[in-house]
Amino acid sequence: MLAVGLSLLAGLGFASTAIFARVGMQGIKPMPATFISVVVSFLPAIVLALLFALPDIKALPPATYLWLLGLGALNFLGGRSQIYLAINLVGAARASVIGGASVVFSTVFAVALAGERPNGLLLLGIAAVVIGLAAATKQSVQEGWGRDKKSLLGYLLALGAAASYGGANVMAKHLTLVYGSPLVITAFGLLFGILLLAPFAGPQAVQSLRIGDGRLRFAGFASLSGLASAMAIISLYYALQRADVVLVSPITSTNPLMTIFMARMFISQMENITWQVVAGAAVAVLGIVLVVWGSTL
């Protein structure tokens, strides 16, 4: 059950990430916000890795860094940058819900590439989670489509982020099982994410941090999104070390529901929450119960 708790904590972290990012991008562009968040995520991760997993760092074989480069590309160049762009276009709630499709990609990749075999009850739970997430934002997605055609780009970016995160979850599980501490995997994945994002977003991020131009406050929210994301990623990787992807991903992918409720509480002027959220939440919660139950069979 520790894996379940860690998965829920990861979901809460990802939901907080979306809310802070949404506020931060009111004053700075998505790519600088992404870069700032990745840098801030890296700082606590590398400190914890050096304090508690230094032997694992020293024991990493050279070939591992290619895997970590791939993880950084999937997770941050592919996942976080696309989800931040999507949040900027269609809002935190809708982007997070579409991004919740990562559970589908994780399951497909885990079965096809990692040899995991989910049972029927667990698959039913995954289906319920996906249906619940879709029901929760059906109206808002339709309204966004009718109001602004650029929403299509936002939804496609969120779907691309879901695919990237789905692949990253499978890769992260493999790396934590083979090479050790999730702290090491998190820190070096973030490091490579910084190196990959720096040419595209580094200079703009530095400009956003200049005092006096009115954007420093928004950069602070981008930094908070990075801290929340660091908590989420570390919790996620520890969960993946203790349980299959087909258990962890559906639970973590309920973060859109948390995002919706947090948006209602803290940024209601930016996000429109309807009664469909309640119905979708109920279906998704049922799906979580089925996933947890199915994992014990």
ZIGI-V26352 format. One record per residue. N is the residue number from 1. PHI is phi in degrees with one decimal (none if undefined). D_LAST is the distance of its C-alpha to the last C-alpha in whole Angstrom. Layout:
n | phi | d_last
N | PHI | D_LAST
N | PHI | D_LAST
This chain:
n | phi | d_last
1 | none | 14
2 | -60.9 | 17
3 | -62.5 | 16
4 | -65.2 | 15
5 | -61.8 | 19
6 | -64.7 | 20
7 | -65.1 | 19
8 | -65.5 | 21
9 | -63.6 | 24
10 | -62.2 | 24
11 | -60.5 | 24
12 | -62.8 | 27
13 | -64.1 | 29
14 | -66.6 | 29
15 | -63.9 | 30
16 | -62.4 | 33
17 | -57.4 | 34
18 | -64.2 | 34
19 | -66.1 | 36
20 | -62.8 | 38
21 | -64.5 | 39
22 | -58.8 | 40
23 | -68.4 | 43
24 | -60.5 | 44
25 | -79.8 | 44
26 | -72.9 | 47
27 | -124.5 | 49
28 | -132.3 | 48
29 | -73.8 | 47
30 | -60.7 | 43
31 | -67.8 | 44
32 | -60.1 | 45
33 | -62.7 | 43
34 | -61.6 | 40
35 | -63.1 | 42
36 | -59.9 | 43
37 | -65.4 | 39
38 | -68.1 | 38
39 | -61.8 | 41
40 | -66.7 | 40
41 | -62.6 | 36
42 | -65.8 | 37
43 | -60.2 | 40
44 | -67.0 | 37
45 | -65.0 | 35
46 | -71.4 | 37
47 | -63.2 | 39
48 | -64.3 | 35
49 | -65.7 | 35
50 | -68.0 | 38
51 | -76.2 | 38
52 | -116.3 | 34
53 | -139.7 | 34
54 | -59.6 | 37
55 | -60.2 | 36
56 | -66.0 | 33
57 | -64.0 | 36
58 | -65.4 | 39
59 | -86.9 | 36
60 | -65.1 | 35
61 | -72.6 | 37
62 | -55.4 | 39
63 | -63.5 | 37
64 | -62.9 | 34
65 | -66.7 | 36
66 | -68.6 | 36
67 | -62.2 | 33
68 | -67.3 | 33
69 | -61.9 | 36
70 | -63.1 | 34
71 | -63.6 | 31
72 | -62.5 | 34
73 | -65.3 | 35
74 | -66.0 | 32
75 | -75.2 | 31
76 | -115.1 | 35
77 | -69.2 | 37
78 | -88.7 | 35
79 | -81.2 | 32
80 | -68.1 | 34
81 | -63.2 | 38
82 | -69.5 | 36
83 | -70.1 | 35
84 | -67.7 | 38
85 | -61.7 | 40
86 | -66.4 | 38
87 | -58.9 | 38
88 | -64.8 | 42
89 | -86.5 | 42
90 | -123.1 | 40
91 | 98.0 | 39
92 | -65.3 | 36
93 | -64.4 | 34
94 | -67.6 | 34
95 | -64.0 | 34
96 | -66.7 | 30
97 | -66.8 | 29
98 | -62.4 | 30
99 | -64.2 | 28
100 | -63.5 | 25
101 | -66.6 | 25
102 | -57.9 | 24
103 | -61.6 | 20
104 | -68.5 | 21
105 | -64.7 | 23
106 | -59.8 | 20
107 | -66.0 | 18
108 | -61.7 | 20
109 | -66.8 | 22
110 | -64.9 | 18
111 | -72.9 | 18
112 | -76.5 | 21
113 | -108.1 | 23
114 | -101.8 | 20
115 | 77.4 | 18
116 | -72.8 | 14
117 | -127.8 | 12
118 | -72.1 | 10
119 | -84.7 | 8
120 | -62.4 | 10
121 | -66.2 | 9
122 | -66.5 | 9
123 | -64.0 | 13
124 | -62.8 | 14
125 | -63.8 | 13
126 | -60.8 | 15
127 | -61.1 | 18
128 | -64.9 | 18
129 | -61.5 | 19
130 | -64.0 | 22
131 | -62.6 | 23
132 | -62.8 | 24
133 | -64.5 | 25
134 | -67.0 | 27
135 | -64.7 | 28
136 | -63.5 | 29
137 | -127.9 | 32
138 | -57.1 | 33
139 | -67.1 | 36
140 | -67.3 | 37
141 | -65.4 | 36
142 | -63.7 | 39
143 | -64.5 | 41
144 | -63.9 | 41
145 | -62.7 | 42
146 | -72.0 | 45
147 | -83.0 | 46
148 | -156.6 | 46
149 | -66.8 | 46
150 | -67.5 | 45
151 | -58.9 | 41
152 | -56.0 | 40
153 | -62.5 | 41
154 | -62.3 | 39
155 | -68.0 | 36
156 | -65.6 | 36
157 | -64.2 | 36
158 | -63.9 | 33
159 | -67.3 | 31
160 | -63.0 | 33
161 | -63.4 | 31
162 | -61.4 | 28
163 | -64.0 | 28
164 | -64.1 | 29
165 | -65.0 | 27
166 | -61.3 | 24
167 | -66.2 | 26
168 | -64.3 | 26
169 | -62.2 | 23
170 | -66.2 | 22
171 | -64.8 | 25
172 | -63.5 | 25
173 | -62.6 | 21
174 | -60.1 | 23
175 | -66.8 | 26
176 | -68.6 | 24
177 | -74.0 | 22
178 | -88.2 | 26
179 | -112.8 | 28
180 | 110.0 | 27
181 | -57.5 | 28
182 | -60.7 | 27
183 | -62.8 | 30
184 | -67.1 | 32
185 | -61.8 | 30
186 | -62.2 | 31
187 | -62.9 | 34
188 | -77.1 | 35
189 | -61.8 | 33
190 | -64.9 | 35
191 | -59.0 | 39
192 | -68.2 | 38
193 | -61.6 | 38
194 | -61.4 | 41
195 | -63.6 | 43
196 | -74.6 | 42
197 | -83.7 | 42
198 | -54.7 | 46
199 | -62.6 | 48
200 | -88.0 | 47
201 | -126.4 | 47
202 | -58.6 | 48
203 | -59.9 | 52
204 | -66.4 | 51
205 | -64.8 | 48
206 | -62.1 | 51
207 | -62.9 | 54
208 | -67.5 | 51
209 | -90.9 | 51
210 | -69.8 | 55
211 | -75.4 | 57
212 | 106.1 | 59
213 | -96.9 | 58
214 | 84.8 | 55
215 | -102.7 | 52
216 | -62.9 | 51
217 | -62.3 | 49
218 | -70.2 | 47
219 | -63.6 | 46
220 | -63.6 | 45
221 | -67.5 | 43
222 | -62.6 | 42
223 | -65.6 | 41
224 | -62.8 | 39
225 | -63.9 | 37
226 | -67.0 | 37
227 | -64.3 | 36
228 | -62.7 | 33
229 | -67.8 | 32
230 | -61.0 | 32
231 | -59.3 | 30
232 | -65.8 | 27
233 | -67.2 | 27
234 | -62.7 | 27
235 | -62.1 | 24
236 | -61.9 | 22
237 | -69.7 | 23
238 | -67.3 | 22
239 | -65.1 | 19
240 | -66.2 | 18
241 | -70.2 | 19
242 | -106.8 | 16
243 | -152.4 | 13
244 | -69.8 | 13
245 | -58.6 | 16
246 | -69.9 | 13
247 | -94.2 | 12
248 | -69.6 | 15
249 | -61.5 | 18
250 | -62.1 | 17
251 | -69.3 | 17
252 | -62.9 | 20
253 | -75.4 | 22
254 | -80.2 | 22
255 | -57.1 | 25
256 | -60.0 | 27
257 | -65.5 | 27
258 | -64.0 | 28
259 | -61.2 | 31
260 | -61.7 | 32
261 | -68.6 | 32
262 | -67.5 | 34
263 | -64.3 | 36
264 | -63.3 | 37
265 | -78.6 | 38
266 | -112.8 | 40
267 | -133.4 | 41
268 | -60.7 | 41
269 | -71.1 | 45
270 | -101.8 | 43
271 | -126.5 | 40
272 | -105.5 | 40
273 | -107.2 | 37
274 | -116.7 | 36
275 | -66.3 | 35
276 | -60.4 | 32
277 | -60.1 | 31
278 | -64.2 | 29
279 | -63.2 | 28
280 | -63.7 | 26
281 | -62.3 | 25
282 | -63.0 | 23
283 | -66.1 | 22
284 | -66.0 | 20
285 | -62.1 | 19
286 | -59.3 | 17
287 | -62.1 | 16
288 | -62.4 | 15
289 | -58.1 | 13
290 | -65.9 | 11
291 | -63.6 | 10
292 | -64.8 | 9
293 | -64.5 | 7
294 | -63.6 | 5
295 | -71.0 | 6
296 | -92.0 | 4
297 | -82.8 | 0
